Amino acid sequence: MGVDLQRLPVSESWSQRLDRSLAQLGSNLALPLLILAIPWGQELVDQLFFAGHWNLPMGPGSSFLGVLTAPFSHGGFGHLLANSLVFVPLSWLVLLKGRRDYLAVWLGVYATAIPVWLLWPTSSHGLSGVVYGLLGYLLLIGWLERRPLSLLLSLFCLISYGGVLPSLLPIVSPAGVSWIGHVSGFGGGLLAAWGVHRSPVAP
């Protein structure tokens, strides 16, 4: 019986695997920066043409679109810069686990933002909800998976970013800061970690 050699699977060479890994690493490093282009572009347009009054928050009386746009709207460049400086490294740490995990965090943050949009009496916006979602995911995933990389990520984030956790409490959160947005984002990250752990990728 003849064998069609062209149909046989060809094993990937070491150099091909390296090229693929480097390409994925490069795209993962670029992804958070590409996402940040949206709020930075929005803030630039806001300051240049709307004197800082073009905000896109979620809140009472707003449409569901506000839930989607709120992370990309900020109260000035200072607010945006502070969030950006934490968003990027936390995004890279989650992307060490994979893009599936990163997407899960975003979906978890949006899911837990919906009750806030429906029930909370004040408006809020900013990337800080996503930042706390990324942190919540990173803190929990290691203890759920009990794998070396996951545990190392959780421990590193606890040591490096654990100091911001008290700001989840309303009595500690500064005036004018949406602590409920931080809490809901953090809960979304915990939800994402649980979902990823419960739905492992098939080998």
N, C-alpha and C positions, 0 to 999 in steps of 0.2 A: 504494500500500500504506500503510495507516494505521499510526501509531506511538503506542503507549501511553506517554504522557509519565510516568505514575506509575511505570512500570517502569524508566525510565532512571536510572542512578546519579547521585546528587546529590553534587557535590564538597563536601567539608567546608570551612566558612568558617574564616577566620583566628581569629575569636573562639571557635569551637567547638574548634579545635585547641588554643588556649590554655587553655580550660577543662579539656579532657581532660588536657593536660600538667600543669596545676596539681593536678588531682585525683590523678593518678598520683604526683606528687611528694609530696603530702601523705600518701598511703598508704604510700609507700616510707619516709618519715621515721618514720611510726608503727610500721611492721612490727617493727623490732628492739626497740622499747619494749614492744610487745605480747608478744614472745617472752620478754623479760626478766621480765614479770609472773609467768611460771611459776616460775623459780628463786627469785625474791623471795618469792612466796607459799609455796613449799616451805620456804624457810629460816625464814620467820616462824612457820609451823606447827611446824617442828622445834624452834625455840627456845622457843616458848610451851608446847608440850605434851610434847616428848620430850627436853628438856634438851640439845639438840644431838646426840642419838644416832640420829636418823632419817636415815640416809644411804642413798643409792640408787646405789652405785658399780657399776662393772663389775670383774670380777676372777675369780680361780680359784674354781670351784664355784658361781658365780652363774649365773642363767639369762640367756638372750639379752636379756631385758627390761632387764637392767642396762646393756647397750650403749646402749639408747635413752634411759634415764633419767639416765645418768651426767653429761651436760652440764648438767643442771638441778639437781644436788645439789652442795652446797659445805660446807666445813668451818668455817662461821661467816660472819657478815656482812662481816668484813674481807676474807676470801677472795672472797666474791661481789662486793663493791664494787670490788675491784681488777680483777677480770675484766670487770665491767660497764663500767667507764670506758674500756676499750679495745675491747670488743665493739661498742659503739654506733657510734663513728666509723668503725671498719673495716667494719661492716655497711653504713653509708651509702655508703662509697666503692665497695663492690662493687655496691650497688644503683644507682649511677650507670651501671653497665654494663647492669643489668637484673635482673629477678626470676629469670629463667632461670639466670643466673650465680650468684645467691645460693643458689638451690635446689641447684645443682650442687656448691657448696662443702659444704653440709650433707650431701649424699649421699656426697661424696668422703670427708669426715671419718668418717662412719659406716662406710663400706666399709673404710677403713684401720684403724678401731678393732677390727674383728672379729678379725684375727690377734692383736692385743694381748690381747683378752679370752680367746682360746683358749690362748695360749702364755705370757703374762707371769705370773710367780708372785705379783705383788702387785696389790692393788686400786687404783683411781684414780677420781676424779670431778672435775667442774668444767667451766666453759665455756672454760678455757684451750686445750683441744684445738681447739675451734671458732675461737677467736681466732687461733691459729697457722694454722689452715686458711684463714681469710680473708686473713691476711698472705701465706701462700704463694701463694694465687691472685693477689693483687694484685702481687706481685713478679714473677711469671712471665708474666702475660697480656700485658703490654706488649711483651715481647721476642718473644712468639709472634705477636701480631697486627701489630705495627709500625704501629699507627695512633696519631694524635696524642693522643687521650684516653687510650688504654690505656698508651702510653709515659709520659705525664704522671703517671698513677696509679702506675705502677711506680716511677718516679723519686721521686715524693713519698713513697711508703711506704718506699723504701730509705733516704731521708734521715731520715724521721721515726721509723721503727720498726726500722731496721736494727740498732740497739744491743741489741735483745733476742735477736738470732739466736745469739750465743754460748751462751745458756742452753739451746739444743738439745743441747749436749754434756753428757754426764753429769758430767764433771770440773768443769764450771762451774755446773751447776744446783744451787741450794741444797738442803740436806738436807731430806728430807720432801716435796720437789716431784717430781711424776711426770714426769720428763723424757721418758720413753717416750711418754706421752700427748701431749706437745708435738710430739715427732718424728712420731708417727703422724698427728696433726692437720695438721701442716705438709705431710706427704706427701699427705694427702687434698686439701689446697688445690692442690698442684701437679697432682694427678690431675684435679681439676675444671677447672683452666685448660687442660690438654691436651685434655680431652674437649670443652670449649666451643669451643676453636680448631678441633678436628677435625670438629665438627658445627655449622657456622654456620647461623644462621636463614635460611630461604629468603626472598628478597625478595618 
